[in-house]
């Protein structure tokens, strides 16, 4: 009985910490903070391209690579074409996992023994964790060391935008070199661009390239700060800012035809990506979407730790609607 108050205090702290984490998770604040803190994730979120899925050994993404040949005109009693149709297959992407942890040591717990103080301490640690998740995952979105083929991915990271658009690799276990319908539109001669006019012409061509066929046009142009500023300065008074979006999200955006043009600090040097977000999705495992585990006290540590887990993958269902200009050297582009 002597130690009962201490046991109750510990149980109360466990309940307080676990309840606080659960409330924060259910509020959606962590998801929003991670997916709106950088321009690329923010655009995917605003375009509704973050999708939740319940399970599976791999992510199976349905693809259409051929037309339905039964479609055509007919006259009155003419026999209709009901031939069986192929032209549909699947790409397979591996799940990737991310983890982060919040740890509170015994001394910090003692020094912040009041309820309000302990909740404030936990809030600061959650903010730090949220920022770290966002920075790590955004960097991986543009990591050129990640390949497209599941059998070649030595890294455990997200599939990068580079890998999804690069035509020299296998993506989703489909070899793009032998399947033209699975090739993106990439122009690797960006180094030849030396004038503002040349940049605009290359942009116009690539924008049109990824707009060919059904599925709409590119609605996101994603590039580096240097290239963004070069284009911005060349347009001057002609430029149209998306002021409402800018004020809301905190990212500077320009209008380019029917698309939003942005820069991302992690974007691959010398690249400009043309993306139709209808065919670029961030798949997330339901229940593994930064959901925290309960606090556990270490056997050999005077500390409590709660793990946060995320399972997901960046996938494409139509690489023809993705494109890029690579090798641009903004420092050599003159008026």
PyMOL commands that set and color helices and strands:
alter all, ss='L'
color gray80, all
select helices_A, chain A and resi 4-27+29-35+39-46+106-111+115-140+150-152+161-165+176-178+180-182+190-192+196-209+225-238+243-249+277-279+319-321+330-332
alter helices_A, ss='H'
color red, helices_A
select strands_A, chain A and resi 50-53+59-64+88-93+96-105+170-171+174-175+185-187+220-223+253-256+259-263+272-275+280-292+296-297+303-316+322-325
alter strands_A, ss='S'
color yellow, strands_A
deselect
rebuild
show_as cartoon
